[in-house]
Amino acid sequence: MAETKGERPTEIDSVEPDRRKQTIAERDAAWEPKPYVSGETRVRGENSIFDPDFNKPQIQGPSAFITGWPVWHSRSPMIHGHWLKTHGIAGTYGRQGVPPEEFPFFLKKLRDKGFSGGNVTIPHKEAAFRHVDARDAAAEAIGAVNTLWFENERLIGGNTDAYGFAANLDERLNGWDSAEYAVVIGAGGAARAVIHALIKRGITHVFIVNRTVSRAENLVRDFGPKVSAHGEEERDDLLKIADLVVNTAPVPERDPELPAWFPEKLPDLSMMKRDAMVTDIVYSPLMTPILRAAEKEGLKHCDGLGMLLHQAVPGFERWFGKRPEVTGELRKMVLKDLGIEG
């Protein structure tokens, strides 16, 4: 149809849907990564940490951040933003995407930029461990830093993942720390925080089950005689004696060859004791295969979302001076953003 003179063409079909009305889960599904540009060739202009204005304090009130590469998917700004609003604090918390080769420079300029501190996520946790001025006991034990703050002029690195893991279980899995034997599935970076928390709370022995046994053996060397390494062929025998099972391994992709209606094969937990407990540090999906298997067997279980929420508490208190609470309201807000009814 010809356009009438003086009439503006409709934009309904030409504009991108209002991103503010989309959940992060919906945006994640539509996101396409841009090609990586190395630090040597990236433009040193506006929005780069090499921007001449980078050194100028630009923020009023206390300010913190989450940094990673990428970091667009982080829900930390939602969590800390909620607490800032709840406590009526005129502060800010946002994302700072920093490529690995620029991370040391980023840390050196935190004070000049006006930050009180921040969170660190993949792939910067080990680099932060190396570049801070001092580390707390948890970071030393785990070998990674996820929280930064200043004490006088020194940049301190801490790790709150073990705290978050234990606090989640304290809230949702009463009696977990009475367990004698714990089985940890997976031997990656997240397993280190879990093992630290288990040992600190008095678990007698931690069995690490991993496909590559040598990776589990590395953790045994770091955490000592209360920990042992095992291959997947020993998994069922260990599950028989386990009081607590913690999955730290990523959820495997569903077989694309299977039709959507085909039932997913769940892990077999039928050999476990009836009073055993199961948890997973993964929170998306909320009910992972091992949690659904636990539910099927009638075992007490809890999801990993609380670990994400609780690990944020100590950092917020350091940066903004108030200790926040993990409430049902906050949990529902994050679940809604994940596209999950809680």
LOLO-720964 format. One line per field, with one value per residue (C-alpha): residue in one letter; z, y, x. Coordinates in nm, 2 decimals, always signed. Layout:
N
rest: A:...
pz: Z:...
py: Y:...
px: X:...
***
This chain:
342
rest: M:A:E:T:K:G:E:R:P:T:E:I:D:S:V:E:P:D:R:R:K:Q:T:I:A:E:R:D:A:A:W:E:P:K:P:Y:V:S:G:E:T:R:V:R:G:E:N:S:I:F:D:P:D:F:N:K:P:Q:I:Q:G:P:S:A:F:I:T:G:W:P:V:W:H:S:R:S:P:M:I:H:G:H:W:L:K:T:H:G:I:A:G:T:Y:G:R:Q:G:V:P:P:E:E:F:P:F:F:L:K:K:L:R:D:K:G:F:S:G:G:N:V:T:I:P:H:K:E:A:A:F:R:H:V:D:A:R:D:A:A:A:E:A:I:G:A:V:N:T:L:W:F:E:N:E:R:L:I:G:G:N:T:D:A:Y:G:F:A:A:N:L:D:E:R:L:N:G:W:D:S:A:E:Y:A:V:V:I:G:A:G:G:A:A:R:A:V:I:H:A:L:I:K:R:G:I:T:H:V:F:I:V:N:R:T:V:S:R:A:E:N:L:V:R:D:F:G:P:K:V:S:A:H:G:E:E:E:R:D:D:L:L:K:I:A:D:L:V:V:N:T:A:P:V:P:E:R:D:P:E:L:P:A:W:F:P:E:K:L:P:D:L:S:M:M:K:R:D:A:M:V:T:D:I:V:Y:S:P:L:M:T:P:I:L:R:A:A:E:K:E:G:L:K:H:C:D:G:L:G:M:L:L:H:Q:A:V:P:G:F:E:R:W:F:G:K:R:P:E:V:T:G:E:L:R:K:M:V:L:K:D:L:G:I:E:G
pz: +0.00:-0.10:+0.19:+0.23:+0.22:+0.58:+0.73:+0.93:+0.85:+1.14:+1.33:+1.49:+1.26:+1.23:+1.59:+1.82:+2.10:+2.42:+2.59:+2.92:+2.91:+2.84:+3.10:+3.09:+3.00:+2.69:+2.60:+2.65:+2.40:+2.13:+2.21:+1.94:+2.05:+1.86:+1.72:+1.98:+1.93:+2.09:+2.33:+2.08:+1.81:+2.01:+1.98:+2.27:+2.28:+2.47:+2.68:+2.68:+2.99:+2.79:+2.76:+2.89:+3.11:+3.28:+3.56:+3.65:+3.94:+3.79:+4.06:+4.35:+4.66:+4.71:+4.40:+4.32:+4.02:+3.88:+3.63:+3.39:+3.02:+2.92:+3.20:+3.03:+3.17:+3.54:+3.78:+4.04:+3.95:+4.00:+4.35:+4.47:+4.31:+4.51:+4.83:+4.75:+4.71:+5.02:+5.24:+5.07:+4.99:+4.72:+4.56:+4.24:+4.12:+3.76:+3.51:+3.40:+3.10:+3.10:+2.86:+3.03:+2.90:+3.04:+3.38:+3.58:+3.45:+3.55:+3.91:+3.93:+3.84:+4.07:+4.34:+4.08:+3.92:+4.25:+4.32:+4.68:+4.55:+4.34:+4.24:+4.01:+3.79:+3.51:+3.37:+3.62:+3.96:+3.94:+3.80:+4.09:+4.33:+4.19:+4.16:+4.49:+4.78:+5.03:+5.05:+5.32:+5.45:+5.22:+4.91:+5.01:+5.06:+4.74:+4.52:+4.37:+4.45:+4.38:+4.60:+4.62:+4.87:+5.01:+5.35:+5.38:+5.05:+5.00:+4.76:+4.94:+4.77:+4.93:+4.84:+4.95:+4.74:+5.04:+5.27:+5.01:+4.97:+5.34:+5.40:+5.14:+5.29:+5.64:+5.51:+5.30:+5.40:+5.78:+5.93:+5.63:+5.84:+6.05:+5.75:+5.80:+5.44:+5.15:+4.77:+4.55:+4.18:+3.97:+4.03:+3.88:+4.04:+4.20:+4.37:+4.56:+4.73:+4.82:+4.96:+5.17:+5.31:+5.39:+5.57:+5.76:+5.89:+6.01:+5.75:+5.83:+5.47:+5.12:+4.82:+4.49:+4.19:+3.85:+3.50:+3.50:+3.83:+3.81:+3.85:+4.16:+4.29:+4.25:+4.50:+4.74:+4.74:+4.83:+5.09:+5.27:+5.42:+5.46:+5.08:+4.84:+4.46:+4.26:+3.91:+3.78:+3.80:+4.19:+4.19:+4.28:+4.56:+4.71:+4.68:+4.89:+5.19:+5.12:+5.37:+5.14:+4.76:+4.60:+4.22:+4.09:+3.73:+3.45:+3.34:+3.02:+2.70:+2.60:+2.31:+2.00:+1.83:+2.08:+2.02:+2.26:+2.42:+2.49:+2.87:+2.99:+3.15:+3.52:+3.73:+3.94:+4.31:+4.42:+4.61:+4.84:+5.21:+5.27:+5.50:+5.26:+5.12:+4.77:+4.64:+4.32:+4.29:+3.94:+3.94:+3.58:+3.53:+3.89:+3.91:+3.75:+3.66:+3.99:+4.19:+4.00:+4.06:+4.43:+4.43:+4.25:+4.53:+4.81:+4.92:+5.09:+4.84:+4.76:+4.45:+4.40:+4.36:+4.73:+4.69:+4.43:+4.66:+4.99:+4.84:+4.76:+5.12:+5.26:+4.96:+4.99:+5.36:+5.29:+5.01:+5.14:+5.52:+5.56:+5.60:+5.36:+5.39:+5.14:+5.14:+4.96:+4.76:+4.63:+4.54:+4.35:+4.16:+4.04:+3.95:+3.75:+3.55:+3.49:+3.35:+3.63:+3.85:+4.21
py: +0.00:+0.34:+0.57:+0.87:+1.20:+1.33:+0.99:+0.83:+0.46:+0.23:+0.10:-0.19:-0.45:-0.28:-0.23:-0.48:-0.59:-0.39:-0.55:-0.42:-0.65:-0.96:-1.18:-1.24:-1.60:-1.47:-1.24:-1.52:-1.74:-1.46:-1.35:-1.40:-1.35:-1.09:-1.20:-1.16:-0.86:-0.88:-0.62:-0.52:-0.42:-0.31:+0.06:+0.27:+0.51:+0.56:+0.27:+0.11:+0.09:+0.28:+0.57:+0.89:+0.95:+0.61:+0.75:+1.01:+0.93:+0.93:+0.78:+0.94:+0.73:+0.37:+0.17:-0.19:-0.42:-0.77:-0.83:-1.12:-1.20:-1.22:-1.08:-0.98:-1.28:-1.21:-1.17:-1.01:-0.65:-0.76:-0.91:-0.61:-0.36:-0.51:-0.48:-0.12:-0.03:-0.23:-0.04:+0.29:+0.32:+0.57:+0.34:+0.15:-0.20:-0.28:-0.50:-0.44:-0.66:-0.69:-0.92:-1.12:-0.93:-0.60:-0.74:-0.64:-0.28:-0.28:-0.38:-0.11:+0.16:+0.05:+0.32:+0.59:+0.49:+0.53:+0.16:+0.03:-0.32:-0.58:-0.94:-1.15:-1.43:-1.65:-1.63:-1.38:-1.56:-1.71:-1.39:-1.19:-1.44:-1.35:-0.98:-0.87:-0.74:-0.99:-1.28:-1.41:-1.77:-1.90:-1.76:-1.91:-2.25:-2.25:-2.09:-1.83:-1.48:-1.39:-1.07:-0.76:-0.48:-0.22:-0.21:+0.12:+0.13:-0.25:-0.44:-0.76:-1.07:-1.31:-1.60:-1.63:-1.94:-2.18:-1.95:-1.93:-2.30:-2.37:-2.09:-2.23:-2.58:-2.43:-2.26:-2.54:-2.88:-2.89:-3.13:-3.16:-3.09:-3.40:-3.61:-3.84:-3.92:-3.68:-3.75:-3.46:-3.52:-3.31:-3.18:-2.83:-2.49:-2.50:-2.83:-2.66:-2.42:-2.71:-2.93:-2.63:-2.58:-2.95:-2.99:-2.67:-2.79:-3.11:-3.37:-3.68:-3.77:-3.63:-3.87:-3.68:-3.87:-3.75:-3.89:-3.78:-3.91:-3.71:-3.39:-3.52:-3.63:-3.27:-3.17:-3.45:-3.30:-2.95:-3.05:-3.34:-3.68:-3.61:-3.62:-3.91:-3.93:-4.19:-4.27:-4.30:-4.68:-4.64:-4.40:-4.64:-4.80:-4.46:-4.35:-4.65:-4.51:-4.14:-3.92:-3.62:-3.59:-3.27:-3.23:-2.96:-3.09:-2.90:-3.04:-3.24:-3.12:-3.32:-3.56:-3.37:-3.70:-3.77:-3.63:-3.36:-3.59:-3.87:-3.90:-3.79:-4.06:-3.97:-4.09:-4.40:-4.31:-4.61:-4.75:-4.45:-4.46:-4.32:-4.05:-3.93:-3.58:-3.44:-3.09:-2.94:-2.61:-2.56:-2.33:-2.32:-2.55:-2.53:-2.89:-3.06:-3.44:-3.54:-3.34:-3.49:-3.83:-3.75:-3.63:-3.96:-4.16:-3.95:-3.81:-3.48:-3.23:-2.86:-2.66:-2.43:-2.09:-2.01:-2.05:-1.77:-1.55:-1.62:-1.58:-1.22:-1.12:-1.06:-0.85:-0.62:-0.57:-0.47:-0.23:-0.07:-0.11:-0.31:-0.68:-0.78:-1.08:-1.35:-1.34:-1.53:-1.21:-1.20:-1.57:-1.52:-1.22:-1.41:-1.72:-1.50:-1.36:-1.71:-1.79:-2.02:-2.01:-2.03
px: +0.00:+0.14:+0.23:+0.01:+0.19:+0.24:+0.19:+0.47:+0.53:+0.45:+0.75:+0.58:+0.74:+1.07:+1.19:+1.34:+1.10:+1.14:+1.43:+1.32:+1.02:+1.23:+1.38:+1.75:+1.67:+1.49:+1.77:+2.02:+1.84:+1.86:+2.21:+2.48:+2.84:+3.05:+3.39:+3.66:+3.89:+4.23:+4.36:+4.62:+4.37:+4.08:+3.99:+4.13:+3.84:+3.52:+3.40:+3.75:+3.95:+4.21:+3.97:+4.15:+3.85:+3.89:+4.11:+3.86:+3.62:+3.27:+3.05:+2.87:+2.84:+2.97:+3.00:+3.08:+3.08:+3.09:+3.37:+3.42:+3.46:+3.18:+2.97:+2.65:+2.47:+2.54:+2.24:+2.46:+2.34:+1.98:+2.07:+2.27:+2.04:+1.75:+1.95:+2.05:+1.68:+1.57:+1.82:+1.78:+2.15:+2.25:+2.51:+2.56:+2.65:+2.71:+2.88:+3.24:+3.34:+3.71:+3.91:+4.19:+4.49:+4.34:+4.25:+4.57:+4.53:+4.17:+4.26:+4.52:+4.27:+3.98:+4.06:+4.09:+3.76:+3.58:+3.50:+3.47:+3.53:+3.35:+3.29:+3.51:+3.38:+3.51:+3.78:+3.94:+3.92:+4.27:+4.42:+4.26:+4.42:+4.76:+4.72:+4.56:+4.77:+4.64:+4.39:+4.15:+4.18:+3.90:+4.06:+4.39:+4.23:+4.03:+4.29:+4.07:+3.92:+3.56:+3.53:+3.75:+3.76:+4.00:+4.15:+4.34:+4.52:+4.55:+4.33:+4.21:+4.08:+3.84:+3.62:+3.26:+3.16:+3.22:+3.02:+2.74:+2.73:+2.71:+2.45:+2.22:+2.23:+2.18:+1.86:+1.72:+1.88:+1.87:+2.11:+2.35:+2.66:+2.59:+2.69:+2.98:+3.05:+3.00:+3.04:+3.14:+3.08:+3.32:+3.67:+3.66:+3.70:+3.36:+3.44:+3.72:+3.48:+3.24:+3.52:+3.65:+3.30:+3.25:+3.58:+3.53:+3.19:+3.33:+3.24:+3.45:+3.55:+3.49:+3.50:+3.56:+3.43:+3.55:+3.59:+3.95:+4.09:+4.41:+4.21:+4.05:+4.40:+4.51:+4.24:+4.35:+4.70:+4.56:+4.30:+4.47:+4.37:+4.00:+3.97:+4.01:+3.99:+3.78:+3.68:+3.33:+3.34:+3.34:+3.05:+2.77:+2.96:+3.03:+2.67:+2.57:+2.75:+2.70:+2.51:+2.54:+2.59:+2.69:+2.70:+2.94:+2.96:+2.78:+2.44:+2.51:+2.34:+2.03:+2.09:+1.96:+1.88:+1.61:+1.26:+1.14:+0.88:+1.13:+1.19:+1.53:+1.74:+1.80:+2.09:+2.01:+2.01:+1.81:+2.11:+2.13:+2.03:+1.68:+1.80:+2.08:+2.07:+2.14:+2.22:+2.35:+2.53:+2.39:+2.08:+1.98:+1.79:+1.67:+1.58:+1.88:+1.88:+2.03:+1.78:+1.49:+1.64:+1.66:+1.30:+1.19:+1.36:+1.21:+1.55:+1.58:+1.73:+1.79:+1.88:+2.18:+2.01:+2.06:+2.44:+2.44:+2.22:+2.41:+2.76:+2.67:+2.59:+2.95:+3.06:+2.75:+2.82:+3.18:+3.10:+2.78:+2.80:+2.47:+2.43:+2.15:+1.91:+1.83:+1.46:+1.18:+1.11:+1.47:+1.46:+1.13:+1.26:+1.57:+1.36:+1.12:+1.41:+1.53:+1.19:+1.11:+0.80:+0.92
***
